[in-house]
Every structure is written in C-alpha cells, then in structure tokens.
Amino acid sequence: MIADAEERARLVRESVAEALPRPIDEVQLDDFLMDDLGADSLTLLDIVFRLEMAFDIEITRGEIEKTARGDLSEEEFAPDNIVSAAGLERLRELLPEAADRIHPGLRTAEIYTLFTPRTFLRIVERKLDGSTPTGADLDE
C-alpha cells in the first residue's frame, strides 16, 4: 500500500496527466479536470481506470454518486435532475475547492465539471483507508 500522502498525490496527478495526455507538471491538484485540463467523460473513465490500477482499488460510478448524495435520497438530492439546496450544501462540503461553482440551478450532469485531481485523491485515500467519504471527512 502507498502510505505516503505526497506519493499518493503524485500518482493521482500522474494518472490524470497520462489520461489527458499532458506533462505531469501541467496537472495541479486543484485544476478543474474539464474546464482547466480539457477532460471529457471518456477521460474521466480513463482516469478512474488508471487510479484503480495504480492503487489496486475499485471505484464505481455508483459509489461516486452515493458519496455525492450522502444521506440524501436521489429525490432529496436532485429532484428533476436539478440539485436541491440540501444537495448544494452537500456538494460544498464534499468539494470545497469548487464551492464558488456550486450554485442554484446546478444540474446533476454538471457535477462532474466540479471534479479536480484532488477530488480523486480524496476518493483514493478513503478507499485505501477502508472508509467511505462523507461530509467534513473530505475536507482535510
């Protein structure tokens, strides 16, 4: 297991860089994957695959969605695919680096535009630690 936080961060950045492809020095932990680095939905899948291989973990879409919702039901989180006030608050807790991009009217399909390499680093850390990311646990 990769225990060193700096090494974990480097491997996440490397996985993102390889998926794009770009030099690792062009990938910072707080860059928005889609807006800053030009990732698309297929690139996100490639990043997940690379992280699974690099860290010997499994990351499912269902886990990512459940993590985003927390204890909220799908209907409480995003009725009619528009994130509710409670859902927006949950996302602000989960993705503090994207708080200024989390606004009323946010559609569920836009949530992935909020992801950064740091988002995936948190997911990796929780998987390696054997826990599920929830609320303030992610804001370390």
PLY file of the C-alpha trace (Angstrom):
ply
format ascii 1.0
element vertex 140
property float x
property float y
property float z
element edge 139
property int vertex1
property int vertex2
end_header
0.00 0.00 0.00
1.18 3.52 -0.79
1.18 5.20 2.61
2.94 8.47 1.85
0.47 11.30 1.12
2.89 13.04 -1.23
3.36 9.84 -3.25
-0.42 9.32 -3.44
-0.86 12.86 -4.74
1.91 12.36 -7.31
0.32 9.11 -8.54
-3.08 10.79 -8.88
-1.54 13.67 -10.85
0.40 11.19 -12.97
-2.76 9.18 -13.71
-4.59 12.35 -14.76
-1.65 13.51 -16.88
-1.41 10.16 -18.68
-5.15 10.08 -19.38
-5.19 13.55 -20.97
-2.24 13.21 -22.17
-0.17 16.09 -20.77
3.05 16.52 -18.85
2.56 15.95 -15.12
3.82 19.46 -14.34
0.73 20.82 -16.15
-1.60 18.98 -13.75
-2.18 20.55 -10.34
-4.42 19.10 -7.64
-6.91 21.98 -7.79
-7.22 22.22 -11.59
-10.75 21.51 -12.78
-10.50 18.40 -14.91
-12.93 19.52 -17.58
-12.59 23.30 -17.64
-8.87 23.69 -16.91
-7.41 20.47 -18.29
-9.81 19.67 -21.14
-11.01 16.29 -19.88
-14.27 14.82 -21.14
-16.43 11.99 -19.81
-14.27 9.33 -21.50
-11.17 10.88 -19.97
-12.79 10.64 -16.53
-13.36 6.92 -17.10
-9.72 6.56 -18.16
-8.60 8.40 -15.01
-10.69 6.07 -12.84
-9.20 3.02 -14.60
-5.65 4.31 -14.15
-6.27 5.04 -10.46
-7.72 1.58 -9.95
-4.59 0.05 -11.48
-2.13 2.36 -9.69
-3.66 1.84 -6.25
-5.21 -1.64 -6.65
-8.69 -0.35 -5.74
-12.13 -0.30 -7.35
-14.05 2.93 -7.87
-17.60 2.54 -9.16
-19.87 5.22 -10.58
-22.47 4.21 -8.00
-20.01 4.91 -5.18
-19.22 8.33 -6.58
-22.91 9.19 -6.91
-23.73 7.85 -3.43
-20.84 9.83 -1.98
-22.18 12.98 -3.65
-25.66 12.38 -2.19
-24.54 11.33 1.28
-27.60 10.50 3.39
-29.96 12.24 0.97
-32.22 10.19 -1.28
-31.97 10.77 -5.02
-35.18 12.82 -4.87
-33.94 14.90 -1.91
-30.59 15.49 -3.59
-31.78 16.44 -7.07
-35.48 16.49 -7.85
-35.92 16.62 -11.64
-32.11 16.43 -12.01
-31.63 19.91 -10.51
-29.55 19.82 -7.34
-31.62 20.95 -4.35
-30.47 23.41 -1.66
-29.60 20.44 0.59
-27.75 18.83 -2.31
-25.81 22.03 -2.99
-24.77 22.19 0.66
-23.64 18.55 0.49
-21.56 19.28 -2.61
-19.95 22.31 -0.95
-18.90 20.06 1.96
-17.63 17.37 -0.40
-15.89 19.66 -2.90
-14.73 22.77 -1.01
-12.33 23.67 -3.83
-15.36 24.06 -6.14
-17.64 25.91 -3.70
-17.79 29.04 -5.87
-19.02 26.92 -8.81
-21.81 25.25 -6.83
-24.91 27.34 -7.39
-28.71 27.08 -7.51
-29.85 25.52 -10.77
-26.88 23.14 -10.95
-27.87 20.08 -12.97
-26.73 16.61 -11.92
-24.99 16.20 -15.28
-22.78 19.18 -14.37
-21.44 17.69 -11.13
-18.53 16.05 -12.94
-17.37 19.52 -14.10
-16.61 20.24 -10.43
-14.04 17.43 -10.18
-10.35 18.10 -9.72
-7.41 15.74 -9.23
-7.87 16.49 -5.51
-11.40 15.04 -5.75
-9.92 11.77 -6.95
-7.13 11.93 -4.37
-9.77 12.04 -1.63
-11.58 9.08 -3.16
-8.31 7.12 -3.36
-7.38 7.99 0.23
-10.77 6.84 1.52
-10.56 3.60 -0.45
-7.07 2.89 0.86
-8.16 3.74 4.40
-11.21 1.50 4.02
-13.80 4.21 4.63
-16.43 5.98 2.60
-16.03 9.73 2.14
-18.78 11.71 3.83
-19.22 15.38 4.53
-16.45 17.02 6.52
-14.34 13.84 6.30
-13.32 15.00 2.83
-12.29 18.49 3.85
-8.87 17.64 5.20
0 1
1 2
2 3
3 4
4 5
5 6
6 7
7 8
8 9
9 10
10 11
11 12
12 13
13 14
14 15
15 16
16 17
17 18
18 19
19 20
20 21
21 22
22 23
23 24
24 25
25 26
26 27
27 28
28 29
29 30
30 31
31 32
32 33
33 34
34 35
35 36
36 37
37 38
38 39
39 40
40 41
41 42
42 43
43 44
44 45
45 46
46 47
47 48
48 49
49 50
50 51
51 52
52 53
53 54
54 55
55 56
56 57
57 58
58 59
59 60
60 61
61 62
62 63
63 64
64 65
65 66
66 67
67 68
68 69
69 70
70 71
71 72
72 73
73 74
74 75
75 76
76 77
77 78
78 79
79 80
80 81
81 82
82 83
83 84
84 85
85 86
86 87
87 88
88 89
89 90
90 91
91 92
92 93
93 94
94 95
95 96
96 97
97 98
98 99
99 100
100 101
101 102
102 103
103 104
104 105
105 106
106 107
107 108
108 109
109 110
110 111
111 112
112 113
113 114
114 115
115 116
116 117
117 118
118 119
119 120
120 121
121 122
122 123
123 124
124 125
125 126
126 127
127 128
128 129
129 130
130 131
131 132
132 133
133 134
134 135
135 136
136 137
137 138
138 139
